[in-house]
Amino acid sequence: MESPVLALKTKIALLQMKIEAFASHRHQQLQCHPSYNTCQLDQ
């Protein structure tokens, strides 16, 4: 069985990856236009 501590560490690591991916994705969108909705439409 998986230890609770290991499971928690895995969840935290996955969450950090999601946050970083979201932040970089949002940053790329903001680079082309302040409004990310407009940016998506422009692409």
KACOR-V625292 format. One record per backbone hydrogen bond with DSSP energy under -1.0 kcal/mol. CO is the residue of the C=O (numbers start at 1). NH is the residue of the N-H. Records with the same first field share a line. If there is no record, write none. Layout:
CO->NH + NH
This chain:
3->7
4->8
5->9
6->10
7->11
8->12
9->13
10->14
11->15
12->16
13->17
14->18
15->19
16->20
17->21
18->22
19->23
20->24
21->25
22->26
23->27
24->28
25->29
26->30
27->31
29->33
35->39
36->40
37->41
38->42
39->43
